[in-house]
Amino acid sequence: MNTATEQLPGFYAQAPRIRVHDPLAAFLGAAVGGVLDYGYDDAVRLAGHSCPTVAGAWLMARAALAALYPGTLPERGGVVVEFSDAADHGVTGVIARVVALPTGVAGEEGFKGIAGRFTRSGLLRFAAPIRSEMRVTRSDGGGAVDVASQIGRVPGDPLMRGAMIGALDGDADSLAAFGAMWQERVRRLLLEHADDPEVIIVRPV
């Protein structure tokens, strides 16, 4: 019998959360009132890892939804998300996967809806003719925002590279040191720069 338990860094629970209203969840009785509350730990479970890219994507989704739905719960499945790059370019696919979690968007493989409602298919698009890294548009005509992240403005520990080399060589001490330094950068992004306009950039379209 496997007795392993999940043990995540404590700061995940302190990271900004994203609460949304999902009409499909309400319709199917999956959540009372359709309210879903996502945390960064959910994004980590989805991605299978935690890194600055995942953290940046989480904050981009949060910022876009907050800008598009001021003072009210964002509607999950109520937006279209476009990326200027192809899905297989760099880390675009990773970012899109994380952004899709709270927004509910999906590609052509997504949920086709029920009687013309709750459709998620086709709400996630790549290689779009936009100048920004990502654009999020309300499907009801309620506006759009361009979003980008500059996670390079929050650099990692200069000793991290050396620790990474040691970790790749199988040194246990280096592995522990590298993991701690890696997650410290993530922590700083999530807890110290979540609302930093020089790191997470949002512009109305």
C-alpha positions in Angstrom: 0.0 0.0 0.0 1.4 3.4 -1.0 1.4 5.8 2.0 3.1 8.7 0.2 1.6 12.1 0.9 1.6 15.3 -1.1 4.0 17.9 0.4 4.1 21.2 -1.3 6.0 24.4 -0.4 4.0 26.4 2.2 4.0 29.6 0.1 1.8 28.0 -2.5 -1.1 28.5 -0.1 -0.2 32.2 0.3 -0.2 32.9 -3.5 -3.0 34.9 -5.1 -6.0 32.8 -5.8 -8.4 33.1 -8.8 -12.2 32.7 -8.0 -14.5 32.4 -11.0 -18.1 31.6 -11.9 -18.5 28.6 -14.2 -22.0 28.4 -15.6 -21.4 24.8 -16.8 -20.4 23.8 -13.2 -23.6 25.3 -12.0 -25.7 23.6 -14.6 -24.3 20.2 -13.9 -24.4 20.7 -10.1 -20.6 20.4 -9.9 -20.3 23.5 -7.6 -22.9 25.4 -5.7 -23.7 28.6 -7.7 -21.0 27.6 -10.1 -18.3 29.2 -8.0 -14.8 27.7 -8.4 -11.8 28.8 -6.4 -8.4 28.0 -7.9 -5.0 28.2 -6.2 -1.5 28.1 -7.5 -1.2 24.6 -6.2 -3.9 23.6 -8.7 -1.7 25.0 -11.5 1.3 23.1 -10.2 -0.7 19.8 -10.1 -1.8 20.5 -13.7 1.6 21.4 -15.0 3.4 18.8 -12.9 6.0 21.3 -11.7 6.5 24.9 -10.4 8.7 27.3 -12.2 8.8 31.0 -13.0 7.0 30.4 -16.3 4.1 28.6 -14.5 4.0 31.4 -11.9 4.0 34.0 -14.6 1.2 32.4 -16.5 -0.9 32.1 -13.3 -0.4 35.8 -12.6 -1.2 36.7 -16.3 -4.5 34.9 -16.1 -5.3 36.5 -12.8 -4.5 40.0 -14.1 -6.4 39.6 -17.3 -9.6 38.3 -15.6 -9.4 41.1 -12.9 -9.1 43.7 -15.6 -12.0 42.3 -17.7 -14.3 41.7 -14.8 -13.8 44.5 -12.3 -15.8 44.1 -9.1 -17.4 40.8 -10.1 -16.6 37.2 -10.6 -15.0 36.4 -13.9 -17.0 34.0 -16.0 -15.1 30.8 -16.7 -15.6 29.9 -20.3 -16.6 33.4 -21.1 -13.4 34.5 -22.8 -11.3 33.8 -25.8 -7.5 33.5 -25.2 -5.1 34.2 -28.1 -1.3 33.8 -28.3 0.8 35.4 -30.9 3.2 32.4 -31.0 2.4 28.8 -32.1 1.5 26.3 -29.5 4.9 24.5 -29.9 7.0 27.6 -29.7 9.1 28.0 -26.6 7.0 27.8 -23.4 3.8 29.0 -25.1 2.2 25.6 -24.6 3.0 25.6 -20.9 1.6 29.1 -20.4 -1.5 28.2 -22.3 -2.1 25.1 -20.3 -2.0 27.1 -17.0 -4.1 30.0 -18.3 -6.7 27.5 -19.5 -7.3 26.2 -16.0 -9.1 29.3 -14.5 -10.4 30.7 -17.8 -11.9 27.4 -19.1 -10.6 27.9 -22.6 -9.8 25.0 -24.9 -8.7 24.3 -28.4 -10.7 22.4 -31.0 -10.5 19.3 -28.8 -12.5 21.1 -26.1 -16.0 20.6 -24.8 -18.5 21.2 -27.6 -21.3 22.4 -25.3 -24.9 21.4 -24.5 -27.7 22.6 -26.8 -25.5 25.4 -28.0 -24.4 26.6 -24.5 -21.3 26.2 -22.4 -19.0 25.6 -25.4 -15.3 25.7 -24.6 -14.0 24.4 -27.9 -12.2 27.0 -30.1 -11.7 29.5 -27.2 -7.9 28.9 -27.2 -6.0 30.1 -30.3 -2.4 30.2 -31.3 -0.4 32.1 -34.0 -3.0 34.9 -33.7 -2.4 38.2 -35.5 -1.7 40.2 -32.4 1.4 42.1 -31.2 1.2 41.2 -27.6 2.2 37.8 -26.0 -1.4 37.0 -25.1 -4.8 38.6 -25.6 -7.9 37.8 -23.6 -11.3 38.9 -24.9 -14.7 38.7 -23.3 -17.0 36.7 -25.6 -19.9 39.0 -24.6 -18.2 42.0 -26.1 -17.2 43.3 -22.7 -13.7 44.3 -23.8 -10.2 42.8 -24.3 -6.8 43.1 -22.8 -3.3 42.4 -24.0 -1.1 40.7 -21.3 2.6 39.9 -21.1 5.0 38.9 -18.4 8.5 40.1 -17.7 9.6 37.4 -15.3 13.3 38.2 -16.1 12.8 41.3 -13.9 12.8 38.9 -10.9 16.2 37.1 -11.3 17.2 33.9 -9.5 20.1 33.4 -7.1 23.4 33.7 -9.0 24.5 30.4 -7.3 21.6 28.5 -8.8 23.4 27.6 -12.0 26.2 25.8 -10.1 23.7 24.0 -7.9 21.8 22.9 -11.0 24.9 21.4 -12.5 25.6 19.5 -9.3 21.9 18.4 -9.1 22.1 17.0 -12.7 25.2 15.1 -11.7 23.2 13.4 -8.9 24.7 15.3 -5.9 22.0 15.3 -3.2 23.1 18.5 -1.5 23.2 20.3 -4.8 19.7 19.0 -5.6 18.3 20.3 -2.3 20.0 23.7 -2.7 18.9 24.0 -6.3 15.3 23.2 -5.5 15.2 25.7 -2.7 16.7 28.5 -4.8 14.4 27.7 -7.7 11.3 27.9 -5.6 12.5 31.0 -3.8 12.4 32.8 -7.2 8.8 31.5 -7.7 7.9 32.7 -4.2 9.1 36.2 -4.9 7.2 36.3 -8.2 3.9 35.2 -6.6 4.1 37.0 -3.2 6.2 40.1 -4.0 5.4 40.9 -7.6 1.9 39.6 -8.3 0.7 43.2 -8.8 3.9 44.7 -10.1 3.0 46.4 -13.4 6.6 46.0 -14.6 6.4 42.2 -14.3 2.8 41.6 -15.2 1.8 44.0 -18.0 -1.9 44.5 -18.8 -3.1 46.9 -21.5 -6.7 47.5 -22.7 -7.2 46.8 -26.4 
